Amino acid sequence: MKLLRVGPVGEEVPAVLDQDGRAFALSGLTGDIDGAFLASDGIGRVRAALAAGELPALDLTGLRVGAPVARPGKVVCVGLNYRDHAEETGAAVPARPVVFMKDPSTVVGPRDRVLIPRGSVKTDWEVELAVVIGREARYLDSPADAPSVVAGYAVSHDVSEREFQLEYSAQWDLGKSCETFNPLGPWLVTADEVADPQDLGLRLSVNGLVRQDGNTKNMIFEVNHLVWYLSQYMVLRPGDVINTGTPAGVALGLPDTPYLREGDTVELSIDGLGTQRQTFSAA
């Protein structure tokens, strides 16, 4: 299934798309798609109601699409998780996952406007596979246990300001947590519909020019390993989002490639998970 939230900012209503792409409202089943919904087997309830034909049809014409998960408790990010990306930025291939956090309030809809921060000269793009947690994960025994706590997957845009990130602080938070810096969606695609999260193509273009064209099979640390690893150091809770890294092709690693400027349009997609499109503007 594909779960989504539609409507004005702050007034989104939950919905689901069936296999034929028809939309149905979930308002009678849940108030939102959030951690509480995922923790209480909300996906199972939606699946049963959809199969029984109990959900009212919903016309999506003209409706804004919001982030598919409301109010994630945390956004955990993994840096340098593709060998080609590490190499293009001159970084050593990590022996352990490089972990940092992103302010959850950066999460916006997949077609929302993204703001270039004041004083920015190095706002950069990163297409990433996002993992959405569906059950609490605490000290998982092995990576083999990871699929049981994953609700699904989504397209994530880990927008980054490289000067803030790399030159202003020893930590990356300043360049990662700027306002609107994490468009998510358009859908939360449930895990059962993603046959292999390690075989998904990722693409990103800027003003129609392809910049990133990779595949999740080239991750250094696979999804199951990341979920298991993170559970050893923090409690992953339903609704949490994990950004799993980006392939080569970011402005930071491309000599003479301009960073994002006001008016630039970025389009990104992942196989089976949908497409995002944002226009960048000044904060």
Legacy VTK file of the C-alpha trace (Angstrom):
# vtk DataFile Version 3.0
C-alpha trace
ASCII
DATASET POLYDATA
POINTS 283 float
0.000 0.000 0.000
0.913 3.612 -0.421
-0.027 5.841 2.520
-0.115 9.603 2.135
-1.349 12.798 3.769
-3.061 15.511 1.746
-4.282 19.026 2.397
-2.950 22.400 3.552
0.040 22.578 5.869
-1.057 21.610 9.368
-4.431 20.347 8.133
-3.396 17.203 6.282
-5.752 14.228 6.240
-4.621 10.604 5.882
-5.285 8.598 2.735
-4.262 5.415 0.942
-3.720 4.469 -2.696
-4.761 1.004 -3.829
-2.939 -1.064 -6.455
-4.813 0.736 -9.230
-3.813 4.176 -7.929
-7.267 5.035 -6.606
-7.311 7.148 -3.446
-9.388 6.486 -0.341
-9.806 8.559 2.793
-8.659 7.186 6.142
-10.280 9.867 8.311
-12.794 7.401 9.732
-10.029 4.984 10.620
-7.319 7.247 12.021
-6.710 10.907 12.703
-3.254 10.833 11.146
-0.362 8.711 9.946
2.004 9.032 12.862
3.869 6.983 15.428
0.737 6.033 17.349
-0.941 4.827 14.147
2.049 2.697 13.172
2.538 1.277 16.674
-1.082 0.104 16.882
-0.958 -1.891 13.609
-2.657 0.901 11.719
-1.281 -0.493 8.480
-3.030 -3.788 9.162
-6.320 -2.011 9.830
-6.058 -0.018 6.631
-5.276 -3.141 4.641
-8.322 -4.927 6.058
-10.648 -1.968 5.474
-9.372 -1.510 1.937
-9.904 -5.203 1.131
-13.426 -5.036 2.563
-14.316 -1.977 0.496
-15.088 0.061 3.600
-13.128 3.201 2.747
-14.689 6.211 0.986
-13.149 7.336 -2.298
-11.118 10.534 -2.243
-10.508 12.937 -5.128
-6.917 14.175 -4.953
-7.340 16.796 -7.681
-5.737 20.044 -6.608
-4.745 18.781 -3.180
-1.294 19.442 -1.750
0.602 16.301 -0.734
2.280 16.553 2.649
4.974 14.399 4.201
3.546 10.867 4.582
4.533 10.638 8.259
3.333 13.303 10.693
5.655 14.607 13.387
8.492 12.040 13.299
10.098 11.816 16.713
13.559 11.918 15.210
15.293 11.882 11.861
18.476 9.814 12.054
20.872 10.197 9.143
23.755 8.116 7.857
26.540 9.926 6.032
29.017 8.652 3.469
27.075 5.409 3.012
27.841 5.002 -0.686
31.434 4.291 -1.638
31.282 6.538 -4.722
29.946 9.448 -2.661
32.700 9.074 -0.067
35.292 8.999 -2.818
33.931 12.053 -4.666
34.043 14.148 -1.485
37.540 12.991 -0.575
36.392 11.210 2.581
37.660 7.846 3.762
35.255 4.942 3.355
33.914 4.536 6.916
34.468 1.370 8.926
31.288 2.050 10.920
28.181 4.012 9.966
28.589 7.784 10.219
25.546 8.870 12.226
24.096 12.334 12.752
20.683 13.743 13.610
18.465 16.127 11.712
15.832 18.353 13.291
12.474 16.587 12.693
10.852 19.945 11.962
12.827 20.036 8.694
10.379 17.472 7.276
8.041 18.999 4.672
5.994 17.765 1.742
7.562 16.393 -1.451
6.555 19.389 -3.590
6.780 22.108 -0.960
9.016 25.128 -1.446
12.506 24.681 0.013
14.253 27.702 1.507
17.879 28.576 0.884
19.102 29.838 4.267
20.212 33.430 4.725
23.936 33.694 4.091
24.077 30.377 2.253
26.448 29.923 -0.674
26.610 26.099 -0.675
23.106 24.646 -0.491
23.380 21.113 -1.893
21.112 18.217 -2.876
21.029 14.554 -1.755
18.466 11.939 -2.835
18.107 9.228 -0.171
16.084 6.168 0.705
14.204 6.800 3.945
13.266 3.962 6.287
10.221 4.541 8.501
10.104 2.621 11.780
6.856 0.845 12.651
7.700 -0.924 15.915
10.020 -0.042 18.772
13.557 -1.266 18.172
15.848 -1.534 21.185
19.009 -3.659 21.141
17.983 -5.826 18.213
19.850 -9.133 18.295
20.974 -9.056 14.674
20.358 -7.347 11.312
17.984 -10.216 10.514
15.566 -8.736 13.072
15.406 -5.364 11.318
12.605 -6.088 8.800
10.182 -6.828 11.640
10.387 -3.209 12.878
10.226 -1.427 9.507
6.865 0.014 8.471
7.959 1.058 5.012
10.057 3.279 2.806
9.916 6.736 1.239
11.881 9.164 -0.906
13.857 11.631 1.197
15.721 14.762 0.142
18.508 15.420 2.640
19.173 19.034 1.662
22.493 20.256 3.059
24.318 23.572 3.406
27.960 22.546 3.034
29.607 25.674 4.434
27.444 25.520 7.545
27.976 21.750 7.761
31.706 21.452 7.227
33.255 24.840 7.927
31.258 26.311 10.808
31.278 23.415 13.262
32.937 20.099 14.010
29.466 18.547 13.893
27.145 18.572 10.888
23.932 19.808 12.517
24.144 23.451 11.379
24.152 22.495 7.722
21.549 19.768 7.998
18.774 21.237 10.148
17.877 24.414 8.286
14.194 25.133 7.755
12.487 22.892 5.107
15.671 20.833 4.597
13.988 17.406 4.476
11.200 16.963 1.922
9.702 13.483 2.408
7.314 11.434 0.291
5.069 11.500 -1.663
4.134 8.183 -0.088
5.015 5.817 2.696
5.204 2.576 0.721
4.622 -0.335 3.071
7.489 -2.775 3.449
5.588 -5.665 1.864
5.499 -3.764 -1.440
9.274 -3.248 -1.576
10.681 -6.577 -2.690
14.307 -5.631 -2.047
15.299 -2.279 -0.509
18.860 -3.042 -1.662
17.929 -2.936 -5.338
16.297 0.441 -5.902
17.437 3.040 -8.407
17.798 6.623 -7.114
17.879 9.640 -9.414
18.080 13.414 -9.004
18.179 16.246 -11.539
18.723 19.987 -11.144
16.981 22.192 -13.699
16.546 19.099 -15.879
20.221 18.069 -15.745
20.815 14.650 -14.186
23.208 14.910 -11.245
22.665 11.647 -9.339
21.916 8.206 -10.764
22.660 5.424 -8.303
21.303 2.247 -6.762
20.823 1.172 -3.159
22.765 -2.019 -3.904
25.863 0.165 -3.636
25.304 1.096 0.015
28.287 0.381 2.250
25.972 -0.525 5.148
22.661 -2.053 4.104
19.281 -1.087 5.543
19.032 -4.075 7.886
22.491 -3.418 9.263
21.715 0.260 9.833
18.492 -0.426 11.727
20.227 -3.052 13.888
23.268 -0.810 14.461
21.252 2.233 15.462
19.161 0.162 17.885
22.331 -0.547 19.855
22.751 3.157 20.642
19.255 4.646 20.675
15.672 3.478 20.896
14.009 3.638 17.498
10.314 4.352 17.899
7.342 4.153 15.531
7.321 7.105 13.170
11.073 7.702 13.364
12.789 8.229 10.006
16.220 6.980 8.965
17.920 8.657 5.989
20.292 6.025 4.629
22.808 8.071 2.637
23.215 9.363 -0.901
25.089 8.192 -4.012
27.649 10.233 -5.940
26.705 13.375 -7.811
26.313 16.086 -5.173
27.634 19.592 -5.834
30.240 19.160 -3.095
31.877 16.385 -5.117
31.524 17.878 -8.602
34.192 20.509 -9.389
32.840 23.705 -10.945
29.239 22.594 -10.386
27.103 25.433 -9.000
25.288 24.999 -5.734
21.552 25.634 -5.584
20.309 29.151 -6.175
16.943 30.851 -5.904
14.646 29.629 -8.683
16.407 26.293 -9.198
14.180 23.242 -9.514
15.198 19.825 -8.207
13.414 16.596 -9.145
14.200 13.287 -7.476
12.790 9.783 -7.479
13.345 6.233 -6.261
12.031 3.145 -8.030
8.512 2.351 -6.809
8.529 5.092 -4.176
7.474 8.071 -6.268
8.848 11.434 -7.297
9.504 14.759 -5.601
9.896 18.186 -7.157
10.914 21.358 -5.361
11.667 24.924 -6.347
14.212 26.661 -4.150
13.705 30.201 -2.919
15.418 32.607 -0.539
14.529 32.418 3.135
LINES 1 284
283 0 1 2 3 4 5 6 7 8 9 10 11 12 13 14 15 16 17 18 19 20 21 22 23 24 25 26 27 28 29 30 31 32 33 34 35 36 37 38 39 40 41 42 43 44 45 46 47 48 49 50 51 52 53 54 55 56 57 58 59 60 61 62 63 64 65 66 67 68 69 70 71 72 73 74 75 76 77 78 79 80 81 82 83 84 85 86 87 88 89 90 91 92 93 94 95 96 97 98 99 100 101 102 103 104 105 106 107 108 109 110 111 112 113 114 115 116 117 118 119 120 121 122 123 124 125 126 127 128 129 130 131 132 133 134 135 136 137 138 139 140 141 142 143 144 145 146 147 148 149 150 151 152 153 154 155 156 157 158 159 160 161 162 163 164 165 166 167 168 169 170 171 172 173 174 175 176 177 178 179 180 181 182 183 184 185 186 187 188 189 190 191 192 193 194 195 196 197 198 199 200 201 202 203 204 205 206 207 208 209 210 211 212 213 214 215 216 217 218 219 220 221 222 223 224 225 226 227 228 229 230 231 232 233 234 235 236 237 238 239 240 241 242 243 244 245 246 247 248 249 250 251 252 253 254 255 256 257 258 259 260 261 262 263 264 265 266 267 268 269 270 271 272 273 274 275 276 277 278 279 280 281 282
